[in-house]
Amino acid sequence: MIRYAALLCLLLPGLGGAAGDALVAFSLQQAEIRMKAGPQPGAEVEKLAGITRLLGLVYDRDSRDVILIGRAEAGQEPLELANLVTAMRAVNVLHQWPLVSIDPTPETLTAKKQSVRFEGGIANTAFARALLDADIALKGLGIGTLRPEGLRMPSYFDFRAEAARRRPGNTEGSSRLWFYALDPLLEQREDVFAVRDLRVGVRAQAVGQASRDEAADRFSKVLTEAYDAVARSVPEVRALRCLFEMVALAQGVTDLPEGSLSYWLRDYAIPAVETPAEFGYVVRRELLQTVEGIRALEVGGGIQLQVLAIRLQDGDITALKEAVLLTRPAGTLSWPVPLDRWALPGDAAAPESAGSSPVSDTDAGR
């Protein structure tokens, strides 16, 4: 076992993890057995044995078992098995990306309501609710109604106000801001999949006839650079990266034999969590002192989040498979992997990992 641990350290440079964090392996096959045994499988199954960040998975061809690998971080909320299954069904059954979009309708300005649209079959699931909650938080960051504690970060509204004070006649058009995976990578080799460097960033796109929205460009850059700090302060934003990691791994299992996942893809009953069909039209309106006198500035809009494609690339990470399978006790749901400090390069869950970037989508333009 020592030689496999040493080999991992050679193959995965930059390994690191917070003191007290545990690396955990979780068997989906054993979880299936426990689910079928009774209506109360227990928190160890439903909460992925305490895993708070998914790092990858190993496929054991001998037993046809999919084994998740993740870190159990002290003080963090465990991930939900139901959310992982939701992501797997969206990608592997419906062949769609999980998506939530809050869209304006012809009646939005009068009714002050927008339509909430879900794709990937995620409506009325905890996954959809988590995406929606994250987007609502991100909307607050955009219009400036949500200010992360201890973080001085200007909002999109602030940048628009700054421009309006100088040029009150220039509305700068409308923009859509979305969060996305910055160069995500799902590394694959010989039945081992590892999520590498999944960071979250923000991108701006002009809407309609506008060629550019300087305020949106500036805000997207600021929020990309500050994502890790924002995530530490806003739980809904932190959850985004974990959801994207689930989608990345869901794509990784696409080519595995379907029999190994048929229960999860077809039979497992995902607990219902109500999600709304409408969302209030959030608007921020203020009077500004400009060079041409007092003017009103109003910013509002919808929200959209979309997972972008994850690249697959070979990498020599097969030692992880050996480390996981050789330490597996017979018939167990989960077990510790004895590597004291293990993380993937770019894993922003490591302590004080400043400068990482994030994923999601919000239309903060008017």
C-alpha positions as CSV (number, residue, x, y, z in Angstrom):
1,M,0.0,0.0,0.0
2,I,2.9,2.4,0.8
3,R,4.2,2.1,-2.8
4,Y,0.8,3.0,-4.2
5,A,0.5,6.0,-2.0
6,A,4.0,7.1,-3.0
7,L,3.2,6.6,-6.7
8,L,0.1,8.7,-6.4
9,C,2.2,11.5,-4.9
10,L,4.5,11.3,-7.9
11,L,1.7,11.2,-10.5
12,L,-0.4,14.0,-9.0
13,P,1.9,16.9,-8.2
14,G,0.7,19.6,-5.9
15,L,-1.3,17.2,-3.6
16,G,-2.6,18.9,-0.5
17,G,-5.6,18.9,1.8
18,A,-6.7,20.5,4.9
19,A,-5.6,19.0,8.2
20,G,-8.2,16.7,9.6
21,D,-9.9,16.1,6.2
22,A,-10.4,12.4,5.3
23,L,-10.3,10.8,1.9
24,V,-13.3,8.5,1.6
25,A,-14.3,5.8,-0.9
26,F,-18.1,5.1,-1.4
27,S,-19.5,2.1,-3.2
28,L,-22.6,2.7,-5.3
29,Q,-23.2,-1.1,-5.4
30,Q,-23.3,-1.4,-1.6
31,A,-25.5,1.7,-1.5
32,E,-27.9,0.0,-3.9
33,I,-28.0,-3.1,-1.7
34,R,-28.9,-1.0,1.4
35,M,-31.5,1.0,-0.5
36,K,-33.3,-2.3,-1.6
37,A,-33.0,-3.7,1.9
38,G,-35.5,-1.2,3.4
39,P,-37.0,2.2,3.3
40,Q,-34.5,3.8,5.7
41,P,-31.0,3.3,4.3
42,G,-29.5,5.7,6.8
43,A,-27.5,8.9,6.6
44,E,-24.3,7.1,5.6
45,V,-26.0,6.2,2.3
46,E,-28.0,9.4,1.7
47,K,-25.1,11.7,2.7
48,L,-22.4,9.8,0.8
49,A,-20.7,8.7,4.0
50,G,-19.9,12.3,4.8
51,I,-18.2,13.3,1.5
52,T,-18.2,17.0,1.0
53,R,-16.2,17.3,-2.2
54,L,-16.2,14.7,-5.0
55,L,-12.7,14.2,-6.5
56,G,-13.3,11.3,-8.8
57,L,-14.4,7.7,-9.2
58,V,-13.0,4.2,-9.8
59,Y,-14.8,1.5,-11.8
60,D,-14.2,-2.0,-10.5
61,R,-14.8,-4.3,-13.5
62,D,-14.6,-7.4,-11.5
63,S,-17.5,-6.5,-9.3
64,R,-19.1,-4.0,-11.7
65,D,-19.0,-1.4,-9.0
66,V,-18.7,2.3,-9.3
67,I,-16.7,3.7,-6.4
68,L,-16.9,7.4,-5.6
69,I,-13.8,9.1,-4.2
70,G,-14.2,12.3,-2.2
71,R,-13.0,14.3,0.7
72,A,-14.9,14.6,4.0
73,E,-14.1,18.1,5.2
74,A,-14.6,19.0,8.8
75,G,-17.3,21.6,9.3
76,Q,-18.8,21.3,5.8
77,E,-22.2,19.9,4.8
78,P,-22.1,16.4,3.3
79,L,-23.2,15.9,-0.3
80,E,-26.5,14.3,-1.2
81,L,-26.7,11.0,-3.0
82,A,-30.0,12.2,-4.6
83,N,-28.2,15.1,-6.2
84,L,-25.6,12.9,-7.8
85,V,-28.3,10.6,-9.2
86,T,-30.2,13.6,-10.6
87,A,-27.0,14.7,-12.4
88,M,-26.4,11.2,-13.7
89,R,-29.9,10.9,-15.1
90,A,-29.8,14.3,-16.8
91,V,-26.5,13.5,-18.6
92,N,-26.8,9.7,-19.2
93,V,-30.6,9.2,-19.7
94,L,-31.9,12.5,-21.1
95,H,-28.5,13.5,-22.6
96,Q,-29.0,17.1,-21.4
97,W,-27.2,19.4,-19.1
98,P,-28.9,20.3,-15.8
99,L,-30.1,23.9,-16.3
100,V,-32.3,26.4,-14.5
101,S,-33.3,29.6,-16.3
102,I,-35.5,32.5,-15.0
103,D,-36.9,34.0,-18.2
104,P,-38.9,37.2,-18.7
105,T,-42.3,36.9,-20.3
106,P,-44.4,39.5,-22.1
107,E,-46.2,40.2,-18.8
108,T,-43.1,40.5,-16.7
109,L,-43.0,44.2,-16.4
110,T,-46.6,44.5,-15.3
111,A,-47.0,41.2,-13.3
112,K,-43.5,41.5,-11.8
113,K,-43.1,37.7,-12.4
114,Q,-40.8,35.7,-14.5
115,S,-41.0,32.1,-15.7
116,V,-38.7,29.5,-14.1
117,R,-37.5,26.8,-16.6
118,F,-35.7,23.6,-15.7
119,E,-33.9,21.3,-18.1
120,G,-32.3,17.9,-17.7
121,G,-35.3,16.5,-15.9
122,I,-34.3,18.2,-12.6
123,A,-37.5,20.0,-11.8
124,N,-38.8,19.3,-8.3
125,T,-35.5,17.9,-7.0
126,A,-33.0,19.1,-4.4
127,F,-30.5,19.6,-7.3
128,A,-32.8,22.0,-9.0
129,R,-33.5,23.8,-5.7
130,A,-29.8,24.2,-5.0
131,L,-29.2,25.6,-8.5
132,L,-32.0,28.0,-8.1
133,D,-30.9,29.1,-4.6
134,A,-27.4,29.7,-6.0
135,D,-28.7,31.7,-8.9
136,I,-30.8,33.9,-6.6
137,A,-27.7,34.6,-4.5
138,L,-25.8,35.4,-7.6
139,K,-28.5,37.7,-8.7
140,G,-28.2,39.5,-5.4
141,L,-24.5,39.9,-6.0
142,G,-25.2,41.4,-9.5
143,I,-27.6,44.1,-8.4
144,G,-25.9,44.7,-5.1
145,T,-28.5,43.5,-2.6
146,L,-26.2,40.7,-1.4
147,R,-22.9,41.9,0.0
148,P,-20.6,39.1,1.2
149,E,-19.5,39.7,4.8
150,G,-15.9,41.0,5.0
151,L,-15.6,41.3,1.2
152,R,-15.5,44.7,-0.6
153,M,-16.6,43.7,-4.0
154,P,-18.5,46.1,-6.3
155,S,-21.7,44.9,-7.9
156,Y,-22.8,45.2,-11.5
157,F,-25.2,47.9,-10.3
158,D,-22.2,49.8,-8.9
159,F,-20.4,49.7,-12.2
160,R,-23.5,50.8,-14.1
161,A,-24.0,53.6,-11.6
162,E,-20.4,54.8,-12.0
163,A,-20.8,54.9,-15.7
164,A,-24.2,56.7,-15.5
165,R,-22.7,59.4,-13.3
166,R,-20.2,60.2,-16.0
167,R,-22.5,59.6,-19.0
168,P,-26.1,59.6,-18.0
169,G,-27.3,59.5,-21.6
170,N,-25.5,56.2,-22.3
171,T,-27.4,53.2,-21.0
172,E,-24.6,50.8,-22.2
173,G,-27.3,48.3,-23.5
174,S,-28.2,45.1,-21.8
175,S,-26.1,42.1,-20.8
176,R,-26.4,38.5,-19.7
177,L,-23.9,37.3,-17.1
178,W,-23.4,33.6,-16.7
179,F,-21.2,31.4,-14.5
180,Y,-19.3,28.6,-16.1
181,A,-16.6,26.0,-15.6
182,L,-13.2,27.6,-16.4
183,D,-11.3,25.0,-18.5
184,P,-12.7,22.0,-16.5
185,L,-11.1,18.7,-17.0
186,L,-12.3,15.2,-16.3
187,E,-9.1,13.1,-16.6
188,Q,-9.7,9.4,-17.5
189,R,-7.5,6.4,-17.8
190,E,-8.2,2.7,-17.3
191,D,-11.5,3.0,-15.3
192,V,-10.2,5.9,-13.2
193,F,-11.9,9.4,-13.5
194,A,-10.6,12.4,-11.7
195,V,-12.1,15.9,-11.7
196,R,-9.2,18.3,-12.1
197,D,-9.1,22.1,-11.7
198,L,-12.8,22.7,-11.8
199,R,-13.0,26.3,-11.1
200,V,-15.9,28.7,-11.5
201,G,-15.9,31.9,-13.5
202,V,-18.2,34.5,-14.8
203,R,-18.6,35.6,-18.4
204,A,-20.6,38.6,-19.9
205,Q,-22.5,38.7,-23.1
206,A,-24.2,41.7,-24.7
207,V,-27.9,41.2,-25.4
208,G,-29.8,42.7,-28.3
209,Q,-28.1,45.4,-30.4
210,A,-25.6,46.4,-27.8
211,S,-22.0,45.6,-28.8
212,R,-20.5,45.8,-25.4
213,D,-21.4,46.5,-21.7
214,E,-18.3,47.7,-19.9
215,A,-20.0,47.4,-16.5
216,A,-20.8,43.7,-17.2
217,D,-17.3,43.0,-18.4
218,R,-15.8,44.6,-15.2
219,F,-18.2,42.8,-12.9
220,S,-17.6,39.4,-14.4
221,K,-13.9,39.8,-14.0
222,V,-14.2,40.9,-10.4
223,L,-16.6,38.1,-9.4
224,T,-14.4,35.5,-11.2
225,E,-11.4,36.6,-9.2
226,A,-13.4,36.7,-6.0
227,Y,-15.3,33.5,-6.3
228,D,-13.5,31.6,-3.6
229,A,-13.9,34.4,-1.1
230,V,-17.6,34.7,-2.0
231,A,-18.1,31.0,-1.7
232,R,-16.7,30.9,1.8
233,S,-19.2,33.6,2.8
234,V,-22.3,32.5,0.8
235,P,-23.2,28.8,1.2
236,E,-25.5,28.8,-1.9
237,V,-22.5,29.9,-4.0
238,R,-20.2,27.4,-2.5
239,A,-22.6,24.6,-3.4
240,L,-22.3,25.4,-7.1
241,R,-18.8,23.9,-7.5
242,C,-20.0,20.7,-5.9
243,L,-23.0,20.5,-8.3
244,F,-20.7,21.0,-11.2
245,E,-18.4,18.3,-10.0
246,M,-21.3,15.9,-9.9
247,V,-22.2,16.7,-13.5
248,A,-18.5,16.2,-14.5
249,L,-18.5,12.7,-12.9
250,A,-21.9,12.0,-14.4
251,Q,-20.4,12.5,-17.8
252,G,-17.4,10.3,-16.8
253,V,-19.7,7.3,-16.3
254,T,-21.4,7.7,-19.7
255,D,-19.3,5.0,-21.3
256,L,-19.4,2.5,-18.4
257,P,-21.5,-0.7,-18.8
258,E,-25.1,0.4,-18.1
259,G,-25.8,-2.6,-15.9
260,S,-23.5,-1.1,-13.2
261,L,-25.7,1.9,-12.8
262,S,-29.1,0.7,-14.0
263,Y,-30.7,0.9,-10.6
264,W,-29.6,4.6,-10.1
265,L,-30.5,5.6,-13.7
266,R,-33.9,3.8,-13.8
267,D,-35.3,2.7,-10.4
268,Y,-34.0,4.8,-7.5
269,A,-36.8,7.2,-6.4
270,I,-35.3,10.7,-6.2
271,P,-36.9,12.5,-3.2
272,A,-39.3,15.3,-4.4
273,V,-38.4,18.8,-3.5
274,E,-40.8,21.5,-4.7
275,T,-39.4,24.0,-7.1
276,P,-41.3,27.2,-8.2
277,A,-42.7,27.8,-11.7
278,E,-42.4,31.6,-11.2
279,F,-39.9,33.9,-9.7
280,G,-40.3,37.6,-8.8
281,Y,-38.8,40.2,-11.0
282,V,-36.0,41.6,-8.9
283,V,-35.2,45.2,-9.6
284,R,-33.0,47.8,-7.9
285,R,-33.7,51.4,-8.6
286,E,-31.9,54.4,-7.3
287,L,-31.6,58.1,-8.0
288,L,-28.1,59.2,-8.9
289,Q,-26.4,62.6,-9.0
290,T,-24.9,62.8,-12.5
291,V,-23.1,65.5,-14.4
292,E,-26.4,66.4,-16.0
293,G,-28.4,66.4,-12.7
294,I,-30.4,63.7,-10.9
295,R,-31.2,60.6,-12.9
296,A,-32.8,57.2,-12.1
297,L,-30.9,54.0,-12.6
298,E,-32.8,50.7,-12.7
299,V,-31.2,47.3,-13.1
300,G,-33.1,44.0,-13.1
301,G,-33.5,40.8,-15.1
302,G,-33.5,37.1,-15.1
303,I,-31.1,34.4,-14.1
304,Q,-29.7,31.4,-16.0
305,L,-27.3,28.7,-15.1
306,Q,-25.9,26.2,-17.5
307,V,-23.2,23.6,-17.2
308,L,-20.7,23.6,-20.1
309,A,-19.1,20.6,-21.6
310,I,-16.3,18.9,-19.6
311,R,-13.3,17.8,-21.6
312,L,-12.0,14.2,-21.3
313,Q,-8.2,13.6,-21.4
314,D,-6.0,10.7,-20.6
315,G,-3.7,10.9,-17.6
316,D,-1.6,8.5,-15.7
317,I,-3.8,8.3,-12.6
318,T,-4.4,4.6,-12.5
319,A,-2.5,4.3,-9.2
320,L,-5.7,5.7,-7.6
321,K,-7.6,2.7,-8.6
322,E,-5.1,0.4,-6.9
323,A,-5.1,2.5,-3.7
324,V,-8.9,2.3,-3.5
325,L,-9.4,-1.3,-4.4
326,L,-6.6,-2.7,-2.3
327,T,-7.9,-1.0,0.8
328,R,-11.5,-2.0,0.4
329,P,-12.9,-4.2,3.1
330,A,-15.4,-6.8,1.9
331,G,-19.1,-5.8,1.7
332,T,-18.6,-2.3,3.0
333,L,-20.4,0.9,1.8
334,S,-17.6,3.3,2.4
335,W,-14.0,3.2,3.7
336,P,-11.1,5.5,4.3
337,V,-8.3,5.7,1.7
338,P,-5.1,6.0,3.8
339,L,-3.5,9.0,2.1
340,D,-3.2,11.8,4.6
341,R,-2.9,14.7,2.2
342,W,-4.6,14.1,-1.1
343,A,-6.1,16.6,-3.5
344,L,-6.2,17.3,-7.2
345,P,-4.3,20.2,-8.6
346,G,-6.5,23.2,-8.7
347,D,-8.8,21.8,-6.0
348,A,-10.1,25.0,-4.5
349,A,-11.4,23.2,-1.4
350,A,-7.8,23.1,-0.1
351,P,-7.4,25.7,2.7
352,E,-6.9,29.3,1.7
353,S,-6.7,28.5,-2.0
354,A,-7.1,32.1,-3.3
355,G,-7.6,33.0,-6.8
356,S,-9.7,30.1,-8.0
357,S,-12.6,30.7,-10.3
358,P,-16.3,29.4,-10.4
359,V,-19.7,28.4,-12.5
360,S,-23.3,29.7,-13.1
361,D,-25.4,32.2,-15.1
362,T,-27.3,35.4,-14.3
363,D,-28.8,38.0,-16.5
364,A,-28.2,41.2,-14.6
365,G,-28.9,43.5,-17.5
366,R,-32.0,45.6,-17.7
